[in-house]
Amino acid sequence: MPRLLLAAGLCLGVAGPCFADPAITTAWSDMRSAPSGRSRVVQSVPANAQIDLQDCVGDWCRASWRNLAGYIPSFAVAQGGPPLAVAPAPAPPVVVAPAWGWDGPYLGFGWGYGWRRW
């Protein structure tokens, strides 16, 4: 029985971060070990950093960043993750058609006004 409980605990410990939601920090903030402004600072998280957000309760959010977990003030978190990249617009199609000169169609290459067949 103890082995089964140990195996279940290890599975939950490994799979737990998979349930986190992506989020971005909106301001530079300190990640703390407990949801209190007086607790120990785990690390400083810069603005616009993508973090893994577990949950938010009151003024604090439990999150992880760069393999360290802790609590970040909720005012410094924007849920939803980074914006998706927008694909560039496709190039306009290239149309190849015969050019018309003074005396009829001209099939070939050239520049200028009034090309004609020789």
Biotite code that builds the C-alpha atoms (Angstrom):
import biotite.structure as struc

atoms = struc.array([
    struc.Atom([0.000, 0.000, 0.000], chain_id="A", res_id=1, res_name="MET", atom_name="CA", element="C"),
    struc.Atom([2.748, 2.569, 0.773], chain_id="A", res_id=2, res_name="PRO", atom_name="CA", element="C"),
    struc.Atom([4.339, 1.901, -2.623], chain_id="A", res_id=3, res_name="ARG", atom_name="CA", element="C"),
    struc.Atom([1.018, 2.514, -4.353], chain_id="A", res_id=4, res_name="LEU", atom_name="CA", element="C"),
    struc.Atom([0.547, 5.821, -2.506], chain_id="A", res_id=5, res_name="LEU", atom_name="CA", element="C"),
    struc.Atom([4.107, 6.852, -3.331], chain_id="A", res_id=6, res_name="LEU", atom_name="CA", element="C"),
    struc.Atom([3.579, 6.039, -7.030], chain_id="A", res_id=7, res_name="ALA", atom_name="CA", element="C"),
    struc.Atom([0.291, 7.972, -7.093], chain_id="A", res_id=8, res_name="ALA", atom_name="CA", element="C"),
    struc.Atom([1.951, 10.968, -5.437], chain_id="A", res_id=9, res_name="GLY", atom_name="CA", element="C"),
    struc.Atom([4.780, 10.959, -7.976], chain_id="A", res_id=10, res_name="LEU", atom_name="CA", element="C"),
    struc.Atom([2.322, 10.792, -10.870], chain_id="A", res_id=11, res_name="CYS", atom_name="CA", element="C"),
    struc.Atom([0.360, 13.751, -9.525], chain_id="A", res_id=12, res_name="LEU", atom_name="CA", element="C"),
    struc.Atom([3.557, 15.704, -8.902], chain_id="A", res_id=13, res_name="GLY", atom_name="CA", element="C"),
    struc.Atom([4.686, 15.201, -12.480], chain_id="A", res_id=14, res_name="VAL", atom_name="CA", element="C"),
    struc.Atom([1.273, 15.761, -14.087], chain_id="A", res_id=15, res_name="ALA", atom_name="CA", element="C"),
    struc.Atom([0.254, 18.729, -11.904], chain_id="A", res_id=16, res_name="GLY", atom_name="CA", element="C"),
    struc.Atom([1.949, 21.459, -13.977], chain_id="A", res_id=17, res_name="PRO", atom_name="CA", element="C"),
    struc.Atom([0.171, 20.152, -17.086], chain_id="A", res_id=18, res_name="CYS", atom_name="CA", element="C"),
    struc.Atom([-3.092, 21.580, -15.753], chain_id="A", res_id=19, res_name="PHE", atom_name="CA", element="C"),
    struc.Atom([-1.741, 25.135, -15.515], chain_id="A", res_id=20, res_name="ALA", atom_name="CA", element="C"),
    struc.Atom([-3.128, 27.917, -17.704], chain_id="A", res_id=21, res_name="ASP", atom_name="CA", element="C"),
    struc.Atom([-0.822, 30.234, -19.635], chain_id="A", res_id=22, res_name="PRO", atom_name="CA", element="C"),
    struc.Atom([-0.729, 33.840, -18.464], chain_id="A", res_id=23, res_name="ALA", atom_name="CA", element="C"),
    struc.Atom([1.473, 36.933, -18.817], chain_id="A", res_id=24, res_name="ILE", atom_name="CA", element="C"),
    struc.Atom([2.723, 39.293, -16.168], chain_id="A", res_id=25, res_name="THR", atom_name="CA", element="C"),
    struc.Atom([1.715, 42.904, -16.718], chain_id="A", res_id=26, res_name="THR", atom_name="CA", element="C"),
    struc.Atom([4.271, 44.429, -14.346], chain_id="A", res_id=27, res_name="ALA", atom_name="CA", element="C"),
    struc.Atom([7.583, 43.545, -12.716], chain_id="A", res_id=28, res_name="TRP", atom_name="CA", element="C"),
    struc.Atom([6.752, 41.665, -9.504], chain_id="A", res_id=29, res_name="SER", atom_name="CA", element="C"),
    struc.Atom([8.288, 39.428, -6.853], chain_id="A", res_id=30, res_name="ASP", atom_name="CA", element="C"),
    struc.Atom([7.157, 35.811, -6.669], chain_id="A", res_id=31, res_name="MET", atom_name="CA", element="C"),
    struc.Atom([6.770, 34.924, -2.996], chain_id="A", res_id=32, res_name="ARG", atom_name="CA", element="C"),
    struc.Atom([6.731, 31.608, -1.123], chain_id="A", res_id=33, res_name="SER", atom_name="CA", element="C"),
    struc.Atom([3.334, 32.335, 0.496], chain_id="A", res_id=34, res_name="ALA", atom_name="CA", element="C"),
    struc.Atom([0.400, 34.620, -0.389], chain_id="A", res_id=35, res_name="PRO", atom_name="CA", element="C"),
    struc.Atom([1.664, 37.485, 1.754], chain_id="A", res_id=36, res_name="SER", atom_name="CA", element="C"),
    struc.Atom([3.708, 40.605, 1.119], chain_id="A", res_id=37, res_name="GLY", atom_name="CA", element="C"),
    struc.Atom([5.908, 39.684, 4.092], chain_id="A", res_id=38, res_name="ARG", atom_name="CA", element="C"),
    struc.Atom([6.868, 36.184, 2.919], chain_id="A", res_id=39, res_name="SER", atom_name="CA", element="C"),
    struc.Atom([10.223, 35.208, 1.413], chain_id="A", res_id=40, res_name="ARG", atom_name="CA", element="C"),
    struc.Atom([10.890, 36.258, -2.203], chain_id="A", res_id=41, res_name="VAL", atom_name="CA", element="C"),
    struc.Atom([11.389, 33.203, -4.440], chain_id="A", res_id=42, res_name="VAL", atom_name="CA", element="C"),
    struc.Atom([12.355, 35.154, -7.569], chain_id="A", res_id=43, res_name="GLN", atom_name="CA", element="C"),
    struc.Atom([11.623, 38.380, -9.422], chain_id="A", res_id=44, res_name="SER", atom_name="CA", element="C"),
    struc.Atom([9.456, 38.033, -12.520], chain_id="A", res_id=45, res_name="VAL", atom_name="CA", element="C"),
    struc.Atom([9.755, 40.730, -15.227], chain_id="A", res_id=46, res_name="PRO", atom_name="CA", element="C"),
    struc.Atom([6.840, 42.281, -17.082], chain_id="A", res_id=47, res_name="ALA", atom_name="CA", element="C"),
    struc.Atom([5.597, 40.365, -20.157], chain_id="A", res_id=48, res_name="ASN", atom_name="CA", element="C"),
    struc.Atom([6.935, 37.027, -18.858], chain_id="A", res_id=49, res_name="ALA", atom_name="CA", element="C"),
    struc.Atom([4.848, 33.970, -19.752], chain_id="A", res_id=50, res_name="GLN", atom_name="CA", element="C"),
    struc.Atom([3.970, 32.121, -16.543], chain_id="A", res_id=51, res_name="ILE", atom_name="CA", element="C"),
    struc.Atom([1.991, 28.972, -15.744], chain_id="A", res_id=52, res_name="ASP", atom_name="CA", element="C"),
    struc.Atom([-0.997, 29.967, -13.634], chain_id="A", res_id=53, res_name="LEU", atom_name="CA", element="C"),
    struc.Atom([-2.553, 27.387, -11.289], chain_id="A", res_id=54, res_name="GLN", atom_name="CA", element="C"),
    struc.Atom([-5.258, 29.504, -9.561], chain_id="A", res_id=55, res_name="ASP", atom_name="CA", element="C"),
    struc.Atom([-6.052, 32.949, -8.175], chain_id="A", res_id=56, res_name="CYS", atom_name="CA", element="C"),
    struc.Atom([-7.671, 33.572, -4.799], chain_id="A", res_id=57, res_name="VAL", atom_name="CA", element="C"),
    struc.Atom([-8.194, 37.113, -3.580], chain_id="A", res_id=58, res_name="GLY", atom_name="CA", element="C"),
    struc.Atom([-5.158, 39.304, -4.206], chain_id="A", res_id=59, res_name="ASP", atom_name="CA", element="C"),
    struc.Atom([-2.719, 36.461, -4.974], chain_id="A", res_id=60, res_name="TRP", atom_name="CA", element="C"),
    struc.Atom([-2.209, 33.969, -7.806], chain_id="A", res_id=61, res_name="CYS", atom_name="CA", element="C"),
    struc.Atom([-0.312, 30.703, -7.478], chain_id="A", res_id=62, res_name="ARG", atom_name="CA", element="C"),
    struc.Atom([2.000, 30.341, -10.480], chain_id="A", res_id=63, res_name="ALA", atom_name="CA", element="C"),
    struc.Atom([5.316, 28.987, -11.709], chain_id="A", res_id=64, res_name="SER", atom_name="CA", element="C"),
    struc.Atom([8.022, 30.529, -13.859], chain_id="A", res_id=65, res_name="TRP", atom_name="CA", element="C"),
    struc.Atom([11.398, 29.050, -14.828], chain_id="A", res_id=66, res_name="ARG", atom_name="CA", element="C"),
    struc.Atom([10.812, 25.903, -12.754], chain_id="A", res_id=67, res_name="ASN", atom_name="CA", element="C"),
    struc.Atom([10.116, 27.810, -9.518], chain_id="A", res_id=68, res_name="LEU", atom_name="CA", element="C"),
    struc.Atom([6.640, 28.073, -8.005], chain_id="A", res_id=69, res_name="ALA", atom_name="CA", element="C"),
    struc.Atom([5.159, 30.692, -5.725], chain_id="A", res_id=70, res_name="GLY", atom_name="CA", element="C"),
    struc.Atom([2.601, 33.476, -5.412], chain_id="A", res_id=71, res_name="TYR", atom_name="CA", element="C"),
    struc.Atom([2.353, 36.618, -7.552], chain_id="A", res_id=72, res_name="ILE", atom_name="CA", element="C"),
    struc.Atom([0.062, 39.600, -6.830], chain_id="A", res_id=73, res_name="PRO", atom_name="CA", element="C"),
    struc.Atom([-3.082, 39.300, -8.949], chain_id="A", res_id=74, res_name="SER", atom_name="CA", element="C"),
    struc.Atom([-2.763, 42.875, -10.288], chain_id="A", res_id=75, res_name="PHE", atom_name="CA", element="C"),
    struc.Atom([0.410, 41.786, -12.103], chain_id="A", res_id=76, res_name="ALA", atom_name="CA", element="C"),
    struc.Atom([-1.213, 38.870, -13.983], chain_id="A", res_id=77, res_name="VAL", atom_name="CA", element="C"),
    struc.Atom([-3.146, 38.916, -17.258], chain_id="A", res_id=78, res_name="ALA", atom_name="CA", element="C"),
    struc.Atom([-4.796, 35.576, -17.973], chain_id="A", res_id=79, res_name="GLN", atom_name="CA", element="C"),
    struc.Atom([-4.930, 34.119, -21.451], chain_id="A", res_id=80, res_name="GLY", atom_name="CA", element="C"),
    struc.Atom([-1.290, 33.885, -22.434], chain_id="A", res_id=81, res_name="GLY", atom_name="CA", element="C"),
    struc.Atom([0.521, 35.651, -25.212], chain_id="A", res_id=82, res_name="PRO", atom_name="CA", element="C"),
    struc.Atom([-1.366, 36.795, -28.300], chain_id="A", res_id=83, res_name="PRO", atom_name="CA", element="C"),
    struc.Atom([-1.284, 34.494, -31.260], chain_id="A", res_id=84, res_name="LEU", atom_name="CA", element="C"),
    struc.Atom([0.899, 35.454, -34.181], chain_id="A", res_id=85, res_name="ALA", atom_name="CA", element="C"),
    struc.Atom([-1.051, 36.811, -37.135], chain_id="A", res_id=86, res_name="VAL", atom_name="CA", element="C"),
    struc.Atom([-0.265, 35.253, -40.487], chain_id="A", res_id=87, res_name="ALA", atom_name="CA", element="C"),
    struc.Atom([0.757, 37.755, -43.163], chain_id="A", res_id=88, res_name="PRO", atom_name="CA", element="C"),
    struc.Atom([-1.673, 38.430, -45.988], chain_id="A", res_id=89, res_name="ALA", atom_name="CA", element="C"),
    struc.Atom([-1.083, 36.342, -49.105], chain_id="A", res_id=90, res_name="PRO", atom_name="CA", element="C"),
    struc.Atom([0.639, 37.985, -52.053], chain_id="A", res_id=91, res_name="ALA", atom_name="CA", element="C"),
    struc.Atom([-1.599, 39.092, -54.909], chain_id="A", res_id=92, res_name="PRO", atom_name="CA", element="C"),
    struc.Atom([-1.826, 36.628, -57.794], chain_id="A", res_id=93, res_name="PRO", atom_name="CA", element="C"),
    struc.Atom([0.393, 37.082, -60.835], chain_id="A", res_id=94, res_name="VAL", atom_name="CA", element="C"),
    struc.Atom([-1.588, 37.355, -64.078], chain_id="A", res_id=95, res_name="VAL", atom_name="CA", element="C"),
    struc.Atom([0.152, 36.611, -67.357], chain_id="A", res_id=96, res_name="VAL", atom_name="CA", element="C"),
    struc.Atom([-1.650, 37.885, -70.412], chain_id="A", res_id=97, res_name="ALA", atom_name="CA", element="C"),
    struc.Atom([-0.646, 38.971, -73.904], chain_id="A", res_id=98, res_name="PRO", atom_name="CA", element="C"),
    struc.Atom([0.221, 42.653, -74.299], chain_id="A", res_id=99, res_name="ALA", atom_name="CA", element="C"),
    struc.Atom([-1.338, 44.703, -77.062], chain_id="A", res_id=100, res_name="TRP", atom_name="CA", element="C"),
    struc.Atom([0.814, 46.928, -79.249], chain_id="A", res_id=101, res_name="GLY", atom_name="CA", element="C"),
    struc.Atom([-0.040, 49.256, -82.147], chain_id="A", res_id=102, res_name="TRP", atom_name="CA", element="C"),
    struc.Atom([-0.524, 46.450, -84.615], chain_id="A", res_id=103, res_name="ASP", atom_name="CA", element="C"),
    struc.Atom([-1.916, 43.581, -82.512], chain_id="A", res_id=104, res_name="GLY", atom_name="CA", element="C"),
    struc.Atom([-0.932, 41.335, -79.655], chain_id="A", res_id=105, res_name="PRO", atom_name="CA", element="C"),
    struc.Atom([2.699, 41.054, -78.626], chain_id="A", res_id=106, res_name="TYR", atom_name="CA", element="C"),
    struc.Atom([3.812, 37.803, -76.952], chain_id="A", res_id=107, res_name="LEU", atom_name="CA", element="C"),
    struc.Atom([7.173, 38.308, -75.342], chain_id="A", res_id=108, res_name="GLY", atom_name="CA", element="C"),
    struc.Atom([9.062, 40.360, -72.792], chain_id="A", res_id=109, res_name="PHE", atom_name="CA", element="C"),
    struc.Atom([9.887, 44.014, -72.866], chain_id="A", res_id=110, res_name="GLY", atom_name="CA", element="C"),
    struc.Atom([9.399, 47.437, -71.357], chain_id="A", res_id=111, res_name="TRP", atom_name="CA", element="C"),
    struc.Atom([8.076, 50.596, -72.795], chain_id="A", res_id=112, res_name="GLY", atom_name="CA", element="C"),
    struc.Atom([5.137, 52.083, -74.588], chain_id="A", res_id=113, res_name="TYR", atom_name="CA", element="C"),
    struc.Atom([3.949, 50.744, -77.920], chain_id="A", res_id=114, res_name="GLY", atom_name="CA", element="C"),
    struc.Atom([5.905, 47.530, -78.296], chain_id="A", res_id=115, res_name="TRP", atom_name="CA", element="C"),
    struc.Atom([5.239, 45.702, -81.452], chain_id="A", res_id=116, res_name="ARG", atom_name="CA", element="C"),
    struc.Atom([6.344, 42.616, -83.336], chain_id="A", res_id=117, res_name="ARG", atom_name="CA", element="C"),
    struc.Atom([9.453, 42.883, -85.556], chain_id="A", res_id=118, res_name="TRP", atom_name="CA", element="C"),
])
